[in-house]
């Protein structure tokens, strides 16, 4: 399991969901082979959807 509050959820072509498992707002992104997408803000216990480049598969989510 990844450290921190950001956990990778479902993903598909061009998108990935990041779950915030903590009780405070975080900024998070996902690790991909190329340039990582810009960080997004996710509220407490919320889910944020982040856009991915074509062909990118996320490995894990992280706080930034």
C-alpha positions as CSV (number, residue, x, y, z in Angstrom):
1,X,0.0,0.0,0.0
2,X,1.2,3.5,-0.9
3,X,2.3,5.8,1.9
4,X,0.3,9.0,2.5
5,X,-3.3,9.9,1.8
6,X,-3.4,9.5,-2.0
7,X,-4.4,6.1,-3.3
8,X,-4.8,5.2,-7.0
9,X,-8.4,4.2,-7.8
10,X,-9.9,3.1,-11.1
11,X,-8.4,4.3,-14.4
12,X,-8.9,4.1,-18.1
13,X,-7.8,5.7,-21.4
14,X,-7.1,9.4,-20.6
15,X,-8.1,9.4,-16.9
16,X,-7.4,8.1,-13.4
17,X,-9.2,8.5,-10.1
18,X,-7.3,9.4,-6.9
19,X,-8.8,8.6,-3.5
20,X,-8.0,10.8,-0.5
21,X,-8.2,8.5,2.4
22,X,-7.4,11.2,5.0
23,X,-9.6,13.7,6.8
24,X,-7.9,16.8,5.3
25,X,-7.5,18.3,1.8
26,X,-4.5,17.2,-0.2
27,X,-2.9,17.9,-3.6
28,X,-2.1,14.7,-5.5
29,X,-1.0,13.3,-8.9
30,X,-0.1,9.9,-10.4
31,X,3.2,8.4,-11.6
32,X,3.3,7.6,-15.3
33,X,6.1,6.7,-17.8
34,X,6.2,10.3,-19.2
35,X,5.6,13.7,-17.6
36,X,3.4,13.2,-14.6
37,X,0.0,15.2,-14.8
38,X,-0.3,18.4,-12.8
39,X,-1.4,18.0,-9.2
40,X,-5.1,18.3,-8.3
41,X,-6.7,19.2,-5.1
42,X,-8.9,16.6,-3.4
43,X,-11.1,17.2,-0.4
44,X,-11.2,15.1,2.8
45,X,-12.2,11.5,2.0
46,X,-12.9,12.6,-1.6
47,X,-12.1,11.3,-5.1
48,X,-10.5,13.4,-7.8
49,X,-10.3,12.5,-11.5
50,X,-7.0,13.5,-13.2
51,X,-6.4,13.6,-16.9
52,X,-3.7,11.4,-18.6
53,X,-2.0,11.6,-21.9
54,X,-2.9,8.9,-24.5
55,X,-1.2,5.6,-23.7
56,X,-0.3,6.6,-20.1
57,X,-1.0,4.0,-17.4
58,X,-0.7,5.2,-13.8
59,X,1.5,3.2,-11.5
60,X,0.5,4.8,-8.2
61,X,-0.8,8.1,-6.7
62,X,1.2,10.4,-4.6
63,X,0.8,13.7,-2.7
64,X,2.5,16.8,-4.1
